[in-house]
């Protein structure tokens, strides 16, 4: 499956969330990741994120598509795609 993951978390947890997502997905903007992922790896990633977020303050949104062909990406301005720099 192909997913879009975005998050809005407290300042002190931003780096932890980013570092958790980098091994699984491609970092394209400050709080946004995209990529192909298996069901098993998505479950692992979600479990890791649950342990790092403060559920009463933070938000992680995951949009699941069958594959990337179902998503059309439109961009304005400069690209902020990162090469998984930690």
N, C-alpha and C positions, 0 to 999 in steps of 0.2 A: 504494500500500500504506500501511498505518497501522502505526506502530511505537511501542514503549516503549523508551527508552534510559535506562539507569542506569549510574552509574560509581562506582568507589571508587579514588581516586588519591591520590598523595602531596600533602601540603598545598601544596607549592610549584607544583603543576600544576593545582589545582582551578580557578582563574580562567581559565587557558588553555583547559581543556576546556569550561567553561561558555561562554566567548566563542565557541568554535568551533561549539558546538551551536545557539546562539541564532538564527542566521540561517535555520536549517533546521526547527527544531522549537519547540514551546511549552514553556517552563520551568515545571514545576508543583511541584517541590520541590527542596531543595538540590542533590541529585544525580540528579534524574529529569526527563526530557523526554518529551513525547508528540507525535504529530502525523502528518499525512499527508505522504508523501514519495515522490518518483519513484525508480525504480531507479537512474537516473543520479545524482541528488543523494545518494542513500544511499551509492553508491560513492565519490563525492567526499568526503562527510562521513567515511566510514570511513578513507579515505586520509589525510585531514587529522588525524584522531585518532591513527592509527598513528604519525604523525610526532611527536606531542606526548606520548604516553604512554611510560612505562618498562615494557616488556613483562615484565620479571622482577618488577615490584612492583605494577603497576596492573591494574585490571580494568574493562573496559567491556562491558556486556551489552546486547544488542539483541534485543528480542522482536518478531517480524514477524507481522502479521495482514493478511489480505486487505483488510479495511476496519474502521472503528471500530465498526460494528454487531456485530462478533464479540467485542468486549470489553465487559465490564460493570464499571464503576468504582464501588467502594464507598469512602466516606471517613468517617473518624472524626476528631473534633476540628476545629481551625481549618483553613481553606484556606491553603495556602502557595503558591498559584498566583501566579506573577509575570507581569507584563506585559512580559516580555522586557527587563527592566532590566539593563543591563550594569554 
